[in-house]
Amino acid sequence: MAEHMQALKSQMQNYFPDISKQHSWIQHPFANHTEDVIAGLTNKEQDSLVDLSCDSSLKLIFSEKTLNQFWLHVSNEYPDLANKAIMLLMPFATTYMCEVGFSVLVTLKTKYRNALCTLWNLISVLN
């Protein structure tokens, strides 16, 4: 049982990783960032983060919008940085679409199987 729970925990961490210290720039783009925070960014992304954090108008927008809305708002001006942030913030969008598709498929499959069973019952009664 304990081994199963450990394996489950490991799988959950693979699917839904914590936003680590290295990705704290996503939640706090206007804070002073240490070397470990920006270590995962390319030089271009680091420059974009510095430019973004110095923009006082964006700081105002950041305080008025949700995190997702903010990164979508700056995606035109800072596309590389915004795309990286959005990919980490929205892992559920693709998972959700897969789940919806699977649910529809299961419903259709069950519906048609039930219709086939009824058809075979009718055929056997008529014979």
Buried (B, 14 or more C-beta within 10 A) or exposed (E): EEEEEEEEEEEEEEEEEEEEEEBBBBEEBBEEBEEEBBEEBEEEBBBBBEEBBEBEEBEEBBEEBEBEEBBBBBBEEBEBBBEBBBEBBBEEEEEEEEEEEEEEEEEEEEEEEEEEEEEEEEEEEEE
